Amino acid sequence: MDGLTAVLEDRTPGRPVKLTEVRTRIPRHASSYRVAEVLTDLELLEDDSALAIRSWIDDRTAELPSGFAADVRACLLVLLDGDSRAKPRSHTCLYVYFGCVRPLLEKWATTRGHLREITVADVTAAPSPLRGWQRRNAIASLRSLFRFAKKRGLIFANPTTRLKTEEIQRNLLPMTDVEILAAPGSPSVASPGRRLPTGTC
């Protein structure tokens, strides 16, 4: 009810609510999914998320160095819409990919003017300072961008062909006997769910 109130209280009766408004206006404790579901049942929801992500792509790629902007924009649009060989990717995927690639492109732009000028040494060195998921995402983003560029004839050779991602090790440390004994015995913990020590999930 709090979420519905937030998006409907100042609205003319019968005027639809945009999905982007649901995501940005409702209180943090409310469920945007449930609010959108109820509005759909009432035929009051307008899904403008596709328009919003396209505007985001245009705005963000326009901030890139001129030699890279058009190619990156075209790549993101293919990820968004899919093509004959690939299914559309989620909006979250686009945000992650662009967030990984942007600082690398801005760094390369100081000495390079186009994707075709990026070398194997460049893409190999770029993720070197990164670790874990940051490194894995950066490599995946670079591979996606240069595969697209090669397929569209924007570059002569794909410099990421030999760039490999490593498996992320998920090492869970066992609890000590003290931690096990202390967890259920604490008088301040009322529910079984809260008896789990922080960091075990």
CNS distance restraints for C-alpha pairs under 8 A (distance, minus, plus):
assign (resid   1 and name CA) (resid   5 and name CA) 5.99 0.50 0.50
assign (resid   2 and name CA) (resid   6 and name CA) 6.21 0.50 0.50
assign (resid   2 and name CA) (resid  26 and name CA) 7.45 0.50 0.50
assign (resid   2 and name CA) (resid  27 and name CA) 7.13 0.50 0.50
assign (resid   2 and name CA) (resid  30 and name CA) 6.75 0.50 0.50
assign (resid   3 and name CA) (resid   7 and name CA) 6.67 0.50 0.50
assign (resid   3 and name CA) (resid  22 and name CA) 7.91 0.50 0.50
assign (resid   3 and name CA) (resid  26 and name CA) 4.79 0.50 0.50
assign (resid   3 and name CA) (resid  27 and name CA) 6.21 0.50 0.50
assign (resid   3 and name CA) (resid  30 and name CA) 5.58 0.50 0.50
assign (resid   3 and name CA) (resid  31 and name CA) 7.27 0.50 0.50
assign (resid   3 and name CA) (resid  32 and name CA) 7.38 0.50 0.50
assign (resid   3 and name CA) (resid  35 and name CA) 6.25 0.50 0.50
assign (resid   4 and name CA) (resid   8 and name CA) 5.92 0.50 0.50
assign (resid   4 and name CA) (resid  26 and name CA) 7.62 0.50 0.50
assign (resid   4 and name CA) (resid  35 and name CA) 6.15 0.50 0.50
assign (resid   5 and name CA) (resid   9 and name CA) 5.31 0.50 0.50
assign (resid   6 and name CA) (resid  25 and name CA) 6.57 0.50 0.50
assign (resid   6 and name CA) (resid  26 and name CA) 5.61 0.50 0.50
assign (resid   6 and name CA) (resid  27 and name CA) 7.56 0.50 0.50
assign (resid   7 and name CA) (resid  11 and name CA) 7.46 0.50 0.50
assign (resid   7 and name CA) (resid  17 and name CA) 7.14 0.50 0.50
assign (resid   7 and name CA) (resid  21 and name CA) 7.26 0.50 0.50
assign (resid   7 and name CA) (resid  22 and name CA) 6.70 0.50 0.50
assign (resid   7 and name CA) (resid  25 and name CA) 6.65 0.50 0.50
assign (resid   7 and name CA) (resid  26 and name CA) 6.80 0.50 0.50
assign (resid   8 and name CA) (resid  17 and name CA) 7.85 0.50 0.50
assign (resid  11 and name CA) (resid  15 and name CA) 6.70 0.50 0.50
assign (resid  14 and name CA) (resid  44 and name CA) 6.94 0.50 0.50
assign (resid  15 and name CA) (resid  44 and name CA) 6.85 0.50 0.50
assign (resid  16 and name CA) (resid  43 and name CA) 7.66 0.50 0.50
assign (resid  16 and name CA) (resid  44 and name CA) 4.29 0.50 0.50
assign (resid  16 and name CA) (resid  45 and name CA) 5.36 0.50 0.50
assign (resid  16 and name CA) (resid  46 and name CA) 5.99 0.50 0.50
assign (resid  17 and name CA) (resid  21 and name CA) 6.82 0.50 0.50
assign (resid  17 and name CA) (resid  22 and name CA) 7.36 0.50 0.50
assign (resid  17 and name CA) (resid  39 and name CA) 7.82 0.50 0.50
assign (resid  17 and name CA) (resid  44 and name CA) 5.93 0.50 0.50
assign (resid  17 and name CA) (resid  45 and name CA) 5.01 0.50 0.50
assign (resid  17 and name CA) (resid  46 and name CA) 5.74 0.50 0.50
assign (resid  18 and name CA) (resid  22 and name CA) 6.69 0.50 0.50
assign (resid  18 and name CA) (resid  45 and name CA) 5.96 0.50 0.50
assign (resid  18 and name CA) (resid  46 and name CA) 4.61 0.50 0.50
assign (resid  18 and name CA) (resid  47 and name CA) 5.86 0.50 0.50
assign (resid  18 and name CA) (resid  48 and name CA) 5.97 0.50 0.50
assign (resid  19 and name CA) (resid  23 and name CA) 6.47 0.50 0.50
assign (resid  19 and name CA) (resid  36 and name CA) 7.07 0.50 0.50
assign (resid  19 and name CA) (resid  45 and name CA) 6.56 0.50 0.50
assign (resid  19 and name CA) (resid  46 and name CA) 5.96 0.50 0.50
assign (resid  19 and name CA) (resid  47 and name CA) 5.04 0.50 0.50
assign (resid  19 and name CA) (resid  48 and name CA) 5.91 0.50 0.50
assign (resid  19 and name CA) (resid  49 and name CA) 6.39 0.50 0.50
assign (resid  20 and name CA) (resid  24 and name CA) 6.29 0.50 0.50
assign (resid  20 and name CA) (resid  47 and name CA) 7.69 0.50 0.50
assign (resid  20 and name CA) (resid  48 and name CA) 6.56 0.50 0.50
assign (resid  20 and name CA) (resid  49 and name CA) 6.12 0.50 0.50
assign (resid  20 and name CA) (resid  52 and name CA) 7.59 0.50 0.50
assign (resid  21 and name CA) (resid  25 and name CA) 5.57 0.50 0.50
assign (resid  21 and name CA) (resid  26 and name CA) 7.93 0.50 0.50
assign (resid  22 and name CA) (resid  26 and name CA) 5.93 0.50 0.50
assign (resid  22 and name CA) (resid  32 and name CA) 6.12 0.50 0.50
assign (resid  22 and name CA) (resid  35 and name CA) 7.32 0.50 0.50
assign (resid  22 and name CA) (resid  36 and name CA) 6.92 0.50 0.50
assign (resid  23 and name CA) (resid  32 and name CA) 5.92 0.50 0.50
assign (resid  26 and name CA) (resid  30 and name CA) 6.52 0.50 0.50
assign (resid  26 and name CA) (resid  32 and name CA) 7.08 0.50 0.50
assign (resid  31 and name CA) (resid  35 and name CA) 6.27 0.50 0.50
assign (resid  32 and name CA) (resid  36 and name CA) 6.01 0.50 0.50
assign (resid  33 and name CA) (resid  37 and name CA) 6.12 0.50 0.50
assign (resid  34 and name CA) (resid  38 and name CA) 6.25 0.50 0.50
assign (resid  35 and name CA) (resid  39 and name CA) 6.20 0.50 0.50
assign (resid  36 and name CA) (resid  40 and name CA) 6.07 0.50 0.50
assign (resid  36 and name CA) (resid  45 and name CA) 6.77 0.50 0.50
assign (resid  37 and name CA) (resid  41 and name CA) 6.39 0.50 0.50
assign (resid  38 and name CA) (resid  42 and name CA) 6.34 0.50 0.50
assign (resid  39 and name CA) (resid  43 and name CA) 6.06 0.50 0.50
assign (resid  39 and name CA) (resid  44 and name CA) 5.02 0.50 0.50
assign (resid  39 and name CA) (resid  45 and name CA) 5.22 0.50 0.50
assign (resid  40 and name CA) (resid  44 and name CA) 5.86 0.50 0.50
assign (resid  40 and name CA) (resid  45 and name CA) 5.16 0.50 0.50
assign (resid  48 and name CA) (resid  52 and name CA) 6.28 0.50 0.50
assign (resid  49 and name CA) (resid  53 and name CA) 6.19 0.50 0.50
assign (resid  50 and name CA) (resid  54 and name CA) 6.31 0.50 0.50
assign (resid  51 and name CA) (resid  55 and name CA) 6.22 0.50 0.50
assign (resid  52 and name CA) (resid  56 and name CA) 6.17 0.50 0.50
assign (resid  53 and name CA) (resid  57 and name CA) 6.16 0.50 0.50
assign (resid  53 and name CA) (resid  91 and name CA) 7.20 0.50 0.50
assign (resid  54 and name CA) (resid  58 and name CA) 6.25 0.50 0.50
assign (resid  54 and name CA) (resid  77 and name CA) 7.76 0.50 0.50
assign (resid  55 and name CA) (resid  59 and name CA) 6.06 0.50 0.50
assign (resid  56 and name CA) (resid  60 and name CA) 6.00 0.50 0.50
assign (resid  57 and name CA) (resid  61 and name CA) 5.95 0.50 0.50
assign (resid  57 and name CA) (resid  73 and name CA) 6.49 0.50 0.50
assign (resid  57 and name CA) (resid  76 and name CA) 7.12 0.50 0.50
assign (resid  57 and name CA) (resid  77 and name CA) 7.79 0.50 0.50
assign (resid  58 and name CA) (resid  62 and name CA) 6.02 0.50 0.50
assign (resid  58 and name CA) (resid  73 and name CA) 6.95 0.50 0.50
assign (resid  59 and name CA) (resid  63 and name CA) 6.84 0.50 0.50
assign (resid  60 and name CA) (resid  64 and name CA) 7.17 0.50 0.50
assign (resid  61 and name CA) (resid  69 and name CA) 5.19 0.50 0.50
assign (resid  61 and name CA) (resid  70 and name CA) 7.41 0.50 0.50
assign (resid  61 and name CA) (resid  72 and name CA) 6.78 0.50 0.50
assign (resid  61 and name CA) (resid  73 and name CA) 5.80 0.50 0.50
assign (resid  62 and name CA) (resid  66 and name CA) 7.87 0.50 0.50
assign (resid  62 and name CA) (resid  69 and name CA) 6.06 0.50 0.50
assign (resid  63 and name CA) (resid  69 and name CA) 7.58 0.50 0.50
assign (resid  64 and name CA) (resid  68 and name CA) 6.56 0.50 0.50
assign (resid  64 and name CA) (resid  69 and name CA) 5.24 0.50 0.50
assign (resid  64 and name CA) (resid 102 and name CA) 7.48 0.50 0.50
assign (resid  64 and name CA) (resid 105 and name CA) 7.78 0.50 0.50
assign (resid  64 and name CA) (resid 106 and name CA) 6.99 0.50 0.50
assign (resid  65 and name CA) (resid  69 and name CA) 6.13 0.50 0.50
assign (resid  65 and name CA) (resid 105 and name CA) 7.87 0.50 0.50
assign (resid  65 and name CA) (resid 106 and name CA) 6.76 0.50 0.50
assign (resid  65 and name CA) (resid 109 and name CA) 6.53 0.50 0.50
assign (resid  66 and name CA) (resid  70 and name CA) 7.54 0.50 0.50
assign (resid  67 and name CA) (resid 109 and name CA) 8.00 0.50 0.50
assign (resid  67 and name CA) (resid 113 and name CA) 5.25 0.50 0.50
assign (resid  67 and name CA) (resid 114 and name CA) 4.96 0.50 0.50
assign (resid  67 and name CA) (resid 115 and name CA) 7.75 0.50 0.50
assign (resid  68 and name CA) (resid  72 and name CA) 6.21 0.50 0.50
assign (resid  68 and name CA) (resid 105 and name CA) 7.48 0.50 0.50
assign (resid  68 and name CA) (resid 113 and name CA) 7.43 0.50 0.50
assign (resid  68 and name CA) (resid 114 and name CA) 5.75 0.50 0.50
assign (resid  68 and name CA) (resid 115 and name CA) 6.53 0.50 0.50
assign (resid  69 and name CA) (resid  73 and name CA) 6.09 0.50 0.50
assign (resid  70 and name CA) (resid  74 and name CA) 6.19 0.50 0.50
assign (resid  71 and name CA) (resid  75 and name CA) 6.22 0.50 0.50
assign (resid  71 and name CA) (resid 149 and name CA) 7.37 0.50 0.50
assign (resid  71 and name CA) (resid 154 and name CA) 7.94 0.50 0.50
assign (resid  72 and name CA) (resid  76 and name CA) 6.20 0.50 0.50
assign (resid  72 and name CA) (resid 145 and name CA) 7.25 0.50 0.50
assign (resid  73 and name CA) (resid  77 and name CA) 6.26 0.50 0.50
assign (resid  74 and name CA) (resid  78 and name CA) 6.39 0.50 0.50
assign (resid  75 and name CA) (resid  79 and name CA) 6.32 0.50 0.50
assign (resid  75 and name CA) (resid 145 and name CA) 6.43 0.50 0.50
assign (resid  75 and name CA) (resid 148 and name CA) 6.33 0.50 0.50
assign (resid  75 and name CA) (resid 149 and name CA) 7.74 0.50 0.50
assign (resid  76 and name CA) (resid  80 and name CA) 6.09 0.50 0.50
assign (resid  76 and name CA) (resid  94 and name CA) 6.69 0.50 0.50
assign (resid  77 and name CA) (resid  81 and name CA) 6.05 0.50 0.50
assign (resid  77 and name CA) (resid  82 and name CA) 7.91 0.50 0.50
assign (resid  78 and name CA) (resid  82 and name CA) 5.08 0.50 0.50
assign (resid  78 and name CA) (resid  83 and name CA) 6.43 0.50 0.50
assign (resid  78 and name CA) (resid  88 and name CA) 7.45 0.50 0.50
assign (resid  79 and name CA) (resid  87 and name CA) 7.76 0.50 0.50
assign (resid  79 and name CA) (resid  88 and name CA) 5.50 0.50 0.50
assign (resid  79 and name CA) (resid  89 and name CA) 5.40 0.50 0.50
assign (resid  79 and name CA) (resid  94 and name CA) 7.19 0.50 0.50
assign (resid  80 and name CA) (resid  88 and name CA) 5.12 0.50 0.50
assign (resid  80 and name CA) (resid  89 and name CA) 5.52 0.50 0.50
assign (resid  80 and name CA) (resid  90 and name CA) 7.04 0.50 0.50
assign (resid  80 and name CA) (resid  91 and name CA) 7.18 0.50 0.50
assign (resid  80 and name CA) (resid  94 and name CA) 7.37 0.50 0.50
assign (resid  81 and name CA) (resid  87 and name CA) 7.51 0.50 0.50
assign (resid  81 and name CA) (resid  88 and name CA) 4.90 0.50 0.50
assign (resid  81 and name CA) (resid  89 and name CA) 7.53 0.50 0.50
assign (resid  82 and name CA) (resid  86 and name CA) 5.29 0.50 0.50
assign (resid  82 and name CA) (resid  87 and name CA) 4.62 0.50 0.50
assign (resid  82 and name CA) (resid  88 and name CA) 3.98 0.50 0.50
assign (resid  82 and name CA) (resid  89 and name CA) 7.15 0.50 0.50
assign (resid  83 and name CA) (resid  87 and name CA) 6.57 0.50 0.50
assign (resid  83 and name CA) (resid  88 and name CA) 7.57 0.50 0.50
assign (resid  89 and name CA) (resid  93 and name CA) 6.23 0.50 0.50
assign (resid  89 and name CA) (resid  94 and name CA) 7.16 0.50 0.50
assign (resid  90 and name CA) (resid  94 and name CA) 6.68 0.50 0.50
assign (resid  91 and name CA) (resid  95 and name CA) 6.38 0.50 0.50
assign (resid  92 and name CA) (resid  96 and name CA) 6.23 0.50 0.50
assign (resid  93 and name CA) (resid  97 and name CA) 6.06 0.50 0.50
assign (resid  94 and name CA) (resid  98 and name CA) 6.03 0.50 0.50
assign (resid  95 and name CA) (resid  99 and name CA) 5.97 0.50 0.50
assign (resid  96 and name CA) (resid 100 and name CA) 6.20 0.50 0.50
assign (resid  96 and name CA) (resid 137 and name CA) 7.53 0.50 0.50
assign (resid  97 and name CA) (resid 101 and name CA) 6.23 0.50 0.50
assign (resid  97 and name CA) (resid 137 and name CA) 7.13 0.50 0.50
assign (resid  97 and name CA) (resid 138 and name CA) 7.28 0.50 0.50
assign (resid  97 and name CA) (resid 140 and name CA) 7.80 0.50 0.50
assign (resid  97 and name CA) (resid 141 and name CA) 4.91 0.50 0.50
assign (resid  98 and name CA) (resid 102 and name CA) 5.77 0.50 0.50
assign (resid  98 and name CA) (resid 141 and name CA) 7.49 0.50 0.50
assign (resid  99 and name CA) (resid 103 and name CA) 7.50 0.50 0.50
assign (resid 100 and name CA) (resid 104 and name CA) 7.47 0.50 0.50
assign (resid 100 and name CA) (resid 134 and name CA) 7.95 0.50 0.50
assign (resid 100 and name CA) (resid 137 and name CA) 6.89 0.50 0.50
assign (resid 100 and name CA) (resid 138 and name CA) 5.10 0.50 0.50
assign (resid 100 and name CA) (resid 141 and name CA) 6.59 0.50 0.50
assign (resid 101 and name CA) (resid 105 and name CA) 6.21 0.50 0.50
assign (resid 101 and name CA) (resid 138 and name CA) 6.70 0.50 0.50
assign (resid 101 and name CA) (resid 141 and name CA) 6.38 0.50 0.50
assign (resid 101 and name CA) (resid 142 and name CA) 6.60 0.50 0.50
assign (resid 102 and name CA) (resid 106 and name CA) 6.21 0.50 0.50
assign (resid 103 and name CA) (resid 107 and name CA) 6.16 0.50 0.50
assign (resid 104 and name CA) (resid 108 and name CA) 6.14 0.50 0.50
assign (resid 104 and name CA) (resid 126 and name CA) 6.76 0.50 0.50
assign (resid 105 and name CA) (resid 109 and name CA) 5.94 0.50 0.50
assign (resid 106 and name CA) (resid 110 and name CA) 7.14 0.50 0.50
assign (resid 108 and name CA) (resid 112 and name CA) 5.57 0.50 0.50
assign (resid 108 and name CA) (resid 118 and name CA) 7.78 0.50 0.50
assign (resid 109 and name CA) (resid 113 and name CA) 5.87 0.50 0.50
assign (resid 109 and name CA) (resid 114 and name CA) 7.88 0.50 0.50
assign (resid 112 and name CA) (resid 117 and name CA) 6.07 0.50 0.50
assign (resid 112 and name CA) (resid 118 and name CA) 7.05 0.50 0.50
assign (resid 113 and name CA) (resid 117 and name CA) 6.91 0.50 0.50
assign (resid 114 and name CA) (resid 118 and name CA) 7.35 0.50 0.50
assign (resid 115 and name CA) (resid 149 and name CA) 7.94 0.50 0.50
assign (resid 115 and name CA) (resid 154 and name CA) 7.59 0.50 0.50
assign (resid 115 and name CA) (resid 155 and name CA) 6.64 0.50 0.50
assign (resid 116 and name CA) (resid 154 and name CA) 6.85 0.50 0.50
assign (resid 116 and name CA) (resid 155 and name CA) 4.51 0.50 0.50
assign (resid 116 and name CA) (resid 156 and name CA) 6.59 0.50 0.50
assign (resid 116 and name CA) (resid 157 and name CA) 7.81 0.50 0.50
assign (resid 118 and name CA) (resid 122 and name CA) 6.13 0.50 0.50
assign (resid 118 and name CA) (resid 123 and name CA) 7.36 0.50 0.50
assign (resid 118 and name CA) (resid 159 and name CA) 7.31 0.50 0.50
assign (resid 119 and name CA) (resid 123 and name CA) 6.59 0.50 0.50
assign (resid 119 and name CA) (resid 159 and name CA) 5.79 0.50 0.50
assign (resid 120 and name CA) (resid 124 and name CA) 6.05 0.50 0.50
assign (resid 120 and name CA) (resid 159 and name CA) 4.55 0.50 0.50
assign (resid 120 and name CA) (resid 160 and name CA) 6.61 0.50 0.50
assign (resid 121 and name CA) (resid 125 and name CA) 6.04 0.50 0.50
assign (resid 122 and name CA) (resid 126 and name CA) 6.08 0.50 0.50
assign (resid 123 and name CA) (resid 127 and name CA) 7.32 0.50 0.50
assign (resid 123 and name CA) (resid 142 and name CA) 7.66 0.50 0.50
assign (resid 123 and name CA) (resid 159 and name CA) 6.87 0.50 0.50
assign (resid 123 and name CA) (resid 160 and name CA) 6.54 0.50 0.50
assign (resid 123 and name CA) (resid 163 and name CA) 7.81 0.50 0.50
assign (resid 124 and name CA) (resid 128 and name CA) 7.13 0.50 0.50
assign (resid 124 and name CA) (resid 160 and name CA) 7.84 0.50 0.50
assign (resid 124 and name CA) (resid 163 and name CA) 6.80 0.50 0.50
assign (resid 127 and name CA) (resid 135 and name CA) 5.70 0.50 0.50
assign (resid 127 and name CA) (resid 138 and name CA) 6.45 0.50 0.50
assign (resid 127 and name CA) (resid 139 and name CA) 6.83 0.50 0.50
assign (resid 128 and name CA) (resid 135 and name CA) 7.66 0.50 0.50
assign (resid 130 and name CA) (resid 134 and name CA) 5.96 0.50 0.50
assign (resid 130 and name CA) (resid 135 and name CA) 4.75 0.50 0.50
assign (resid 131 and name CA) (resid 135 and name CA) 4.95 0.50 0.50
assign (resid 131 and name CA) (resid 136 and name CA) 7.71 0.50 0.50
assign (resid 132 and name CA) (resid 136 and name CA) 6.37 0.50 0.50
assign (resid 132 and name CA) (resid 168 and name CA) 6.17 0.50 0.50
assign (resid 133 and name CA) (resid 137 and name CA) 5.88 0.50 0.50
assign (resid 133 and name CA) (resid 168 and name CA) 7.15 0.50 0.50
assign (resid 134 and name CA) (resid 138 and name CA) 6.10 0.50 0.50
assign (resid 135 and name CA) (resid 139 and name CA) 6.22 0.50 0.50
assign (resid 135 and name CA) (resid 165 and name CA) 7.94 0.50 0.50
assign (resid 136 and name CA) (resid 140 and name CA) 6.22 0.50 0.50
assign (resid 136 and name CA) (resid 165 and name CA) 5.60 0.50 0.50
assign (resid 136 and name CA) (resid 166 and name CA) 6.88 0.50 0.50
assign (resid 137 and name CA) (resid 141 and name CA) 6.02 0.50 0.50
assign (resid 138 and name CA) (resid 142 and name CA) 6.21 0.50 0.50
assign (resid 139 and name CA) (resid 143 and name CA) 6.12 0.50 0.50
assign (resid 139 and name CA) (resid 163 and name CA) 7.15 0.50 0.50
assign (resid 139 and name CA) (resid 164 and name CA) 7.32 0.50 0.50
assign (resid 139 and name CA) (resid 165 and name CA) 6.45 0.50 0.50
assign (resid 140 and name CA) (resid 144 and name CA) 6.14 0.50 0.50
assign (resid 140 and name CA) (resid 165 and name CA) 7.41 0.50 0.50
assign (resid 141 and name CA) (resid 145 and name CA) 6.24 0.50 0.50
assign (resid 142 and name CA) (resid 146 and name CA) 6.17 0.50 0.50
assign (resid 142 and name CA) (resid 160 and name CA) 7.09 0.50 0.50
assign (resid 143 and name CA) (resid 147 and name CA) 5.91 0.50 0.50
assign (resid 143 and name CA) (resid 160 and name CA) 5.60 0.50 0.50
assign (resid 143 and name CA) (resid 161 and name CA) 7.55 0.50 0.50
assign (resid 143 and name CA) (resid 163 and name CA) 7.66 0.50 0.50
assign (resid 144 and name CA) (resid 148 and name CA) 6.24 0.50 0.50
assign (resid 145 and name CA) (resid 149 and name CA) 6.26 0.50 0.50
assign (resid 146 and name CA) (resid 150 and name CA) 6.02 0.50 0.50
assign (resid 146 and name CA) (resid 155 and name CA) 8.00 0.50 0.50
assign (resid 146 and name CA) (resid 158 and name CA) 5.87 0.50 0.50
assign (resid 146 and name CA) (resid 159 and name CA) 7.38 0.50 0.50
assign (resid 146 and name CA) (resid 160 and name CA) 6.88 0.50 0.50
assign (resid 147 and name CA) (resid 151 and name CA) 6.15 0.50 0.50
assign (resid 147 and name CA) (resid 158 and name CA) 6.62 0.50 0.50
assign (resid 148 and name CA) (resid 152 and name CA) 6.20 0.50 0.50
assign (resid 149 and name CA) (resid 153 and name CA) 6.13 0.50 0.50
assign (resid 149 and name CA) (resid 154 and name CA) 4.92 0.50 0.50
assign (resid 149 and name CA) (resid 155 and name CA) 5.87 0.50 0.50
assign (resid 149 and name CA) (resid 158 and name CA) 7.98 0.50 0.50
assign (resid 150 and name CA) (resid 154 and name CA) 5.89 0.50 0.50
assign (resid 150 and name CA) (resid 155 and name CA) 5.30 0.50 0.50
assign (resid 150 and name CA) (resid 156 and name CA) 6.72 0.50 0.50
assign (resid 150 and name CA) (resid 157 and name CA) 6.50 0.50 0.50
assign (resid 150 and name CA) (resid 158 and name CA) 6.05 0.50 0.50
assign (resid 172 and name CA) (resid 200 and name CA) 7.93 0.50 0.50
assign (resid 175 and name CA) (resid 179 and name CA) 6.03 0.50 0.50
assign (resid 175 and name CA) (resid 180 and name CA) 6.44 0.50 0.50
assign (resid 176 and name CA) (resid 180 and name CA) 6.31 0.50 0.50
assign (resid 177 and name CA) (resid 181 and name CA) 6.15 0.50 0.50
assign (resid 178 and name CA) (resid 182 and name CA) 5.98 0.50 0.50
assign (resid 179 and name CA) (resid 183 and name CA) 6.06 0.50 0.50
assign (resid 179 and name CA) (resid 197 and name CA) 7.74 0.50 0.50
assign (resid 180 and name CA) (resid 184 and name CA) 7.57 0.50 0.50
assign (resid 181 and name CA) (resid 185 and name CA) 6.72 0.50 0.50
assign (resid 182 and name CA) (resid 186 and name CA) 6.25 0.50 0.50
assign (resid 183 and name CA) (resid 195 and name CA) 5.42 0.50 0.50
assign (resid 183 and name CA) (resid 196 and name CA) 6.52 0.50 0.50
assign (resid 183 and name CA) (resid 197 and name CA) 6.45 0.50 0.50
assign (resid 184 and name CA) (resid 189 and name CA) 7.59 0.50 0.50
assign (resid 184 and name CA) (resid 195 and name CA) 5.69 0.50 0.50
assign (resid 189 and name CA) (resid 194 and name CA) 6.10 0.50 0.50
assign (resid 189 and name CA) (resid 195 and name CA) 5.90 0.50 0.50
assign (resid 190 and name CA) (resid 194 and name CA) 7.00 0.50 0.50
assign (resid 190 and name CA) (resid 195 and name CA) 7.65 0.50 0.50
assign (resid 191 and name CA) (resid 195 and name CA) 6.55 0.50 0.50
assign (resid 192 and name CA) (resid 196 and name CA) 7.39 0.50 0.50
assign (resid 196 and name CA) (resid 200 and name CA) 7.13 0.50 0.50
